[in-house]
Amino acid sequence: MNDATTPIVSVVIPVYNAMPYLEQALASVARQSIGTDVIEVIAVDDGSTDGSGDVLDEWARKDWAMTVVHQEASGGPSRPRNAGLDRATGRYVFFLDGDDCLGPQALERLVNMAEKNGADTVLAKLVGVGRVIRKEVQQVFARNVDRADAATVYYTLMPFKLFRRSMIEEHGLRFPEHMRISEDQHFVARAYLHSRVISILADYDCYYLVRRGDDGNITSGGLDYPTMVSQAAELVGILTELTEPGAMRDRMVARHVKAELLRRFDRRYLRADEAERKALVELARPHAEAWVTPGVLARLDVAERLRVHCLREGLLDELARVVEWDLAGRPGKALLRDGRLYAAVPYPPVSSAVYEELCDITDVALGASPRRRVDELTWRGSVLELSGYAYLDQVDTDGLETEVVLRHAATKQEIVVPAQREGSPHLTVSRGRETYDYGLAGFRASFDLAAADGGRSLGAGTWEVFLRCTARGMTASGGLGGALGPDVPQRTVRRTVDLSPADGCPHTVSVGPSDGKLALQIQPVPSTLSRFKTRLGRAARIPRQRQ
């Protein structure tokens, strides 16, 4: 896999007062399944005063390739990481903080994925030990991905990844030494944008982010808002430099709008006096104007869009009302107009056009729709009956129509069965002083498998069963495999049904959840004669196979 002189992985470890966690970090490298003979460790002691430097020197005397660099304290991890990069000789580089640790197979699995895909960057699945991994980061590691785009992985900008060293050197990537915190974002963003292939290793716990008992993690103190916005502006500049205008750039810039620009406009804004509020808005305003293009605005939720609008317009009091409204759960009944749904806002927008641009929540509501559950799933001869409830999120049910749809998996043929509406007063909910009337969300439908296809029996094969709800110009469909109530069998149920009395051929019909869907499978039962012919054919083949 490598020649006699070139290590496969250079593990760079910046260290500052990392005891007692440092011993665990080094031990996790020493027990890597890839073998210490293909690893070089470059540990940089950044002026530690707790004995970390002595521990590094002791580990360097062990039988493995480890270099220790001692330097004056720099105040952050950028300079020690850069010092390690300058000395690295491996095909790949992995950054490990001195208070974290690796899973035993981490480097082997990461290298295998990089080799398989020709990846320049491989993301290592993160696990929090006393630390919370943000939801957006967890979603990145939902599954292994051989080739991911930069926008998909952009919510994780920590450096705990495997990087191809030739890519780092080709583009002169280094950590900015003028930053004490969030310096890794600049390095990783550039690495993403210069990588020919980015892979995600999600099926193994690679990297353990450890919260120190003394809160000594450098990120525990956070950044002040002006520094946070300034550093985010540098990153937006990198994105503007290295990407073309379009959806990918919009997705990545939206991350900085959400995570940095709007971050300070929460309860802390409400506690601030008028002078501080004005200073915050004046600081954020030019970035809200420059960063938030129509494409970026479309990727923000309604409360974020309203915050951006207030920043652009310098609306200090209205911004406070938006924050209060957001923290209160966004009360008020949504407005349905011309087939679009709009949030009830805490202050009147300046014009109808602005209101529609900022407050449209149609896609969000439809994405959560239909709210549904099947409470009964029963047979009566060849007739299948379903009942339960279904409705569109934030839309009253007085004009609701619900249909049961059967779609053939192979031919895509659809058969639509209108459902009968039933009362469901228990579903009506209140949000603040407003009420959503879901009192007619109940449905009941039945279809005869022997006559559902225009008087003919349903064809053999697999049919997906799902619901389609329409109300006031809005329509949403949803599968039923994950919407079965507690009284409905959670497994596939089979039965024999006579779908074609004329030919006397019964069918095996099974219904139940399959791959997240509610599947109806229909197969003819072989006749006695056909079963006899099949057995005879098998018997005739046996002597030939033995010859």
GIRAFEN-V681401 format. One record per backbone hydrogen bond with DSSP energy under -0.5 kcal/mol. NH is the residue of the N-H (numbers start at 1). CO is the residue of the C=O. E is the energy in kcal/mol with one decimal. If there is no record, write none. Layout:
# GIRAFEN-V681401
nh: (NH | NH)
co: (CO | CO)
e: (E | E)
This chain:
# GIRAFEN-V681401
nh: (7 | 8 | 9 | 10 | 11 | 11 | 12 | 12 | 13 | 13 | 14 | 15 | 21 | 22 | 23 | 24 | 25 | 26 | 27 | 28 | 29 | 30 | 31 | 32 | 33 | 35 | 38 | 39 | 40 | 41 | 42 | 43 | 43 | 44 | 45 | 45 | 46 | 46 | 47 | 47 | 55 | 56 | 57 | 58 | 59 | 60 | 61 | 61 | 62 | 64 | 65 | 65 | 66 | 67 | 69 | 71 | 77 | 80 | 81 | 82 | 83 | 84 | 85 | 86 | 87 | 87 | 88 | 88 | 91 | 92 | 93 | 94 | 95 | 95 | 96 | 96 | 98 | 100 | 101 | 103 | 106 | 109 | 110 | 111 | 112 | 113 | 114 | 115 | 116 | 117 | 118 | 119 | 120 | 121 | 122 | 123 | 124 | 125 | 127 | 129 | 130 | 134 | 137 | 138 | 139 | 140 | 140 | 141 | 141 | 142 | 145 | 148 | 152 | 153 | 154 | 154 | 156 | 157 | 161 | 162 | 163 | 163 | 164 | 165 | 165 | 166 | 167 | 168 | 169 | 170 | 171 | 172 | 173 | 179 | 185 | 186 | 186 | 187 | 188 | 189 | 190 | 191 | 192 | 193 | 194 | 195 | 195 | 198 | 199 | 200 | 201 | 202 | 206 | 206 | 207 | 208 | 209 | 209 | 210 | 211 | 212 | 215 | 220 | 221 | 222 | 228 | 229 | 230 | 231 | 232 | 233 | 234 | 235 | 236 | 237 | 238 | 239 | 240 | 241 | 242 | 243 | 250 | 251 | 252 | 253 | 254 | 255 | 256 | 256 | 257 | 258 | 259 | 260 | 261 | 262 | 265 | 266 | 269 | 270 | 271 | 272 | 277 | 278 | 279 | 280 | 281 | 282 | 283 | 284 | 285 | 286 | 287 | 288 | 289 | 290 | 291 | 292 | 292 | 293 | 297 | 298 | 299 | 300 | 305 | 306 | 307 | 308 | 309 | 310 | 311 | 312 | 313 | 314 | 314 | 315 | 316 | 319 | 320 | 321 | 322 | 323 | 324 | 325 | 326 | 327 | 328 | 329 | 330 | 332 | 335 | 337 | 337 | 340 | 342 | 343 | 345 | 355 | 356 | 357 | 358 | 359 | 360 | 361 | 362 | 365 | 366 | 367 | 368 | 368 | 369 | 370 | 371 | 373 | 374 | 375 | 375 | 376 | 378 | 380 | 383 | 384 | 385 | 385 | 386 | 387 | 388 | 389 | 390 | 391 | 393 | 395 | 397 | 400 | 401 | 403 | 404 | 405 | 405 | 406 | 407 | 407 | 408 | 409 | 412 | 415 | 417 | 418 | 419 | 420 | 422 | 424 | 427 | 428 | 429 | 431 | 432 | 434 | 436 | 437 | 438 | 441 | 442 | 443 | 444 | 445 | 447 | 449 | 449 | 451 | 452 | 453 | 454 | 455 | 456 | 458 | 461 | 463 | 464 | 465 | 466 | 466 | 467 | 468 | 469 | 470 | 471 | 474 | 476 | 478 | 480 | 481 | 482 | 483 | 485 | 488 | 493 | 495 | 497 | 497 | 499 | 500 | 503 | 504 | 505 | 506 | 507 | 508 | 509 | 509 | 510 | 511 | 512 | 514 | 517 | 518 | 519 | 519 | 520 | 521 | 521 | 522 | 523 | 525 | 526 | 531 | 532 | 533 | 534 | 535 | 536 | 537 | 538 | 539 | 540 | 541 | 542 | 543 | 544 | 545 | 546 | 547 | 547)
co: (5 | 38 | 38 | 92 | 9 | 40 | 10 | 94 | 11 | 42 | 12 | 44 | 18 | 18 | 20 | 20 | 21 | 22 | 23 | 24 | 25 | 26 | 27 | 29 | 104 | 32 | 35 | 36 | 9 | 65 | 11 | 41 | 67 | 13 | 43 | 69 | 15 | 44 | 45 | 71 | 51 | 52 | 53 | 54 | 55 | 56 | 57 | 58 | 59 | 62 | 36 | 39 | 64 | 41 | 43 | 45 | 180 | 76 | 77 | 78 | 79 | 80 | 81 | 82 | 83 | 84 | 84 | 85 | 7 | 8 | 163 | 10 | 159 | 161 | 12 | 94 | 14 | 97 | 208 | 206 | 103 | 105 | 106 | 107 | 108 | 109 | 110 | 111 | 112 | 113 | 114 | 114 | 197 | 197 | 162 | 199 | 160 | 201 | 207 | 209 | 128 | 132 | 134 | 134 | 135 | 136 | 137 | 137 | 138 | 139 | 200 | 198 | 149 | 149 | 150 | 151 | 153 | 155 | 159 | 122 | 93 | 161 | 120 | 91 | 163 | 91 | 164 | 164 | 165 | 166 | 167 | 169 | 168 | 176 | 182 | 182 | 183 | 183 | 184 | 185 | 186 | 187 | 188 | 189 | 190 | 191 | 192 | 148 | 121 | 145 | 123 | 200 | 125 | 204 | 125 | 101 | 127 | 207 | 208 | 129 | 210 | 212 | 217 | 218 | 219 | 224 | 225 | 226 | 227 | 228 | 229 | 230 | 231 | 232 | 233 | 234 | 235 | 236 | 237 | 238 | 239 | 246 | 247 | 248 | 249 | 250 | 251 | 252 | 253 | 253 | 254 | 255 | 256 | 256 | 257 | 262 | 264 | 266 | 266 | 267 | 268 | 273 | 274 | 275 | 276 | 277 | 278 | 279 | 280 | 281 | 282 | 284 | 284 | 285 | 286 | 287 | 287 | 288 | 291 | 293 | 294 | 296 | 297 | 301 | 302 | 303 | 304 | 305 | 306 | 307 | 308 | 309 | 310 | 311 | 310 | 314 | 315 | 316 | 317 | 318 | 319 | 320 | 321 | 322 | 323 | 324 | 326 | 325 | 431 | 342 | 335 | 340 | 337 | 335 | 359 | 343 | 351 | 352 | 353 | 354 | 355 | 356 | 341 | 341 | 361 | 362 | 363 | 364 | 365 | 366 | 391 | 391 | 389 | 483 | 373 | 387 | 387 | 385 | 383 | 380 | 447 | 378 | 383 | 445 | 376 | 443 | 373 | 441 | 371 | 365 | 392 | 437 | 397 | 470 | 468 | 417 | 403 | 466 | 415 | 405 | 464 | 413 | 462 | 408 | 406 | 404 | 416 | 402 | 444 | 442 | 439 | 424 | 425 | 436 | 434 | 430 | 431 | 429 | 435 | 436 | 438 | 422 | 388 | 420 | 386 | 384 | 382 | 447 | 448 | 448 | 456 | 452 | 451 | 453 | 449 | 522 | 520 | 407 | 518 | 405 | 464 | 478 | 403 | 476 | 401 | 474 | 471 | 469 | 467 | 465 | 516 | 516 | 480 | 374 | 485 | 511 | 509 | 495 | 507 | 497 | 505 | 500 | 500 | 500 | 504 | 497 | 523 | 495 | 507 | 521 | 493 | 519 | 517 | 514 | 465 | 512 | 517 | 463 | 510 | 519 | 461 | 508 | 506 | 524 | 527 | 528 | 529 | 530 | 531 | 532 | 533 | 534 | 535 | 536 | 537 | 538 | 539 | 540 | 541 | 542 | 543 | 544)
e: (-0.6 | -1.7 | -1.9 | -2.8 | -0.6 | -3.1 | -0.7 | -2.6 | -0.5 | -2.5 | -0.5 | -2.8 | -0.8 | -1.3 | -0.6 | -0.6 | -2.0 | -2.6 | -2.4 | -2.0 | -1.1 | -2.3 | -1.5 | -1.6 | -2.5 | -1.6 | -1.4 | -1.1 | -2.5 | -2.6 | -2.8 | -0.5 | -2.6 | -2.5 | -0.6 | -3.3 | -3.2 | -0.8 | -1.3 | -0.8 | -1.9 | -2.2 | -2.1 | -2.0 | -2.3 | -2.1 | -0.8 | -0.8 | -1.6 | -2.2 | -0.5 | -0.5 | -1.1 | -3.2 | -2.7 | -2.6 | -0.5 | -0.6 | -2.2 | -2.7 | -2.5 | -2.1 | -2.5 | -2.5 | -0.8 | -0.7 | -0.9 | -0.8 | -1.6 | -2.3 | -2.8 | -2.7 | -0.6 | -0.7 | -2.4 | -0.5 | -1.3 | -1.8 | -1.4 | -2.7 | -1.9 | -2.5 | -2.5 | -2.7 | -2.4 | -2.1 | -2.3 | -2.8 | -2.5 | -2.2 | -1.5 | -1.4 | -2.2 | -1.5 | -2.4 | -2.8 | -0.7 | -1.0 | -2.6 | -3.3 | -0.6 | -0.6 | -0.6 | -2.4 | -2.2 | -0.8 | -0.7 | -0.9 | -0.8 | -1.3 | -1.9 | -3.3 | -0.7 | -1.2 | -0.6 | -0.5 | -2.0 | -0.6 | -2.5 | -2.4 | -2.7 | -0.6 | -2.9 | -2.1 | -0.5 | -0.6 | -0.6 | -1.6 | -2.6 | -2.4 | -1.6 | -0.8 | -2.5 | -1.0 | -0.9 | -0.6 | -0.6 | -1.2 | -2.8 | -2.5 | -1.9 | -2.3 | -2.9 | -2.1 | -1.5 | -1.1 | -0.7 | -0.5 | -2.5 | -2.9 | -2.6 | -0.8 | -0.8 | -1.2 | -2.5 | -3.0 | -2.8 | -0.7 | -0.8 | -2.8 | -0.6 | -1.6 | -1.9 | -0.6 | -0.9 | -2.5 | -2.6 | -2.3 | -2.6 | -2.1 | -2.2 | -1.5 | -1.7 | -2.6 | -2.0 | -1.8 | -2.4 | -2.4 | -2.0 | -2.4 | -1.6 | -2.4 | -2.3 | -1.7 | -2.9 | -2.4 | -0.9 | -0.9 | -0.7 | -1.9 | -2.6 | -2.8 | -1.7 | -2.4 | -2.4 | -1.4 | -1.6 | -1.0 | -1.4 | -1.7 | -0.9 | -2.6 | -2.4 | -2.0 | -2.4 | -2.4 | -2.4 | -1.9 | -2.2 | -2.4 | -0.6 | -0.6 | -2.2 | -2.0 | -2.0 | -3.0 | -0.6 | -0.8 | -1.7 | -2.9 | -1.9 | -1.6 | -1.7 | -2.6 | -2.2 | -1.8 | -2.4 | -2.3 | -2.3 | -2.4 | -2.6 | -2.1 | -0.8 | -0.6 | -2.5 | -1.2 | -1.8 | -1.6 | -1.8 | -2.1 | -2.3 | -2.4 | -2.5 | -2.7 | -2.7 | -1.6 | -1.5 | -2.8 | -0.9 | -3.1 | -0.6 | -3.0 | -1.6 | -2.8 | -2.6 | -0.6 | -2.3 | -2.5 | -2.0 | -2.5 | -2.6 | -0.8 | -2.8 | -0.7 | -2.6 | -2.9 | -2.0 | -1.1 | -0.5 | -1.4 | -0.6 | -2.6 | -2.1 | -2.9 | -0.6 | -2.2 | -2.0 | -2.0 | -2.4 | -1.7 | -2.5 | -3.0 | -0.5 | -3.1 | -1.7 | -2.0 | -2.1 | -2.1 | -1.9 | -0.5 | -1.6 | -2.6 | -1.5 | -2.4 | -2.4 | -2.9 | -0.5 | -3.2 | -2.6 | -0.5 | -2.4 | -2.6 | -3.2 | -1.9 | -2.5 | -3.2 | -0.5 | -2.5 | -3.3 | -2.4 | -3.3 | -2.1 | -1.0 | -1.6 | -2.8 | -0.5 | -1.8 | -2.9 | -0.6 | -1.1 | -1.3 | -1.3 | -2.4 | -1.6 | -2.8 | -1.9 | -2.6 | -0.7 | -2.2 | -1.5 | -2.3 | -1.5 | -2.0 | -1.4 | -2.6 | -2.7 | -3.2 | -3.0 | -2.9 | -2.4 | -0.5 | -2.4 | -2.4 | -2.9 | -2.5 | -2.5 | -1.7 | -2.2 | -2.2 | -0.7 | -0.5 | -0.6 | -1.6 | -3.3 | -1.7 | -2.6 | -2.1 | -0.5 | -3.1 | -1.1 | -0.5 | -0.8 | -1.0 | -0.9 | -0.8 | -2.9 | -3.6 | -3.3 | -0.6 | -2.3 | -2.2 | -1.7 | -3.1 | -1.8 | -0.6 | -2.6 | -0.7 | -3.3 | -2.9 | -0.5 | -2.7 | -2.2 | -2.7 | -0.5 | -2.3 | -2.1 | -2.4 | -2.1 | -2.3 | -2.6 | -2.4 | -2.0 | -2.5 | -2.1 | -1.2 | -1.2 | -0.7 | -0.6 | -2.1 | -1.3 | -1.1 | -0.5)
